[in-house]
């Protein structure tokens, strides 16, 4: 699978396994997702733009590199994307944040937009779209399509878990968008859930079931 970055770091894999467990509490699921997201942020931001600034060490002046964090926008797909956002922001606190509200029509499984709020000057920014689950790919495809209308510099997609169907769908629609994930599970079921997966990410983050 080209353009797919599988983040198989032992810390990420260990925490993902704990999250998958049926008995993981809402509290520990949320905390683990946060930790996984911040660990994944290292890989996602590997090629982030940097700028040089003048600083003074206790010894002398020097020119040093800092991340140009203001150019980066994390776009959270509501509502489950919120679970990844804090972890990403803990590593890149200067990043801007956009939100896109999409719900899955339970009958057609297609994405319906109900909210869209982005920072200004999107054509100058690199976008990282976050959603814990890339399942049918419908929400991800719709979100990326909508964001491309704003002509950003680049778009990446980050999830915790996906499946071959989700990867294929997103890659077919948007081959230019790299996918970062901690696992590619076996398959999608008839209801659009990933198997073995971890259940409904939104419900597990917010304790709504
Ligand atoms: N969304 C989820 O929360 N879980 C899945 O398995 C698929 C989509």
Boltz pocket constraint, residues with backbone or C-beta under 6 A from the ligand:
constraints:
  - pocket:
      binder: B
      contacts: [[A, 80], [A, 133], [A, 135], [A, 192], [A, 193], [A, 194], [A, 195], [A, 197], [A, 198], [A, 199], [A, 200], [A, 201], [A, 202]]
      max_distance: 6.0
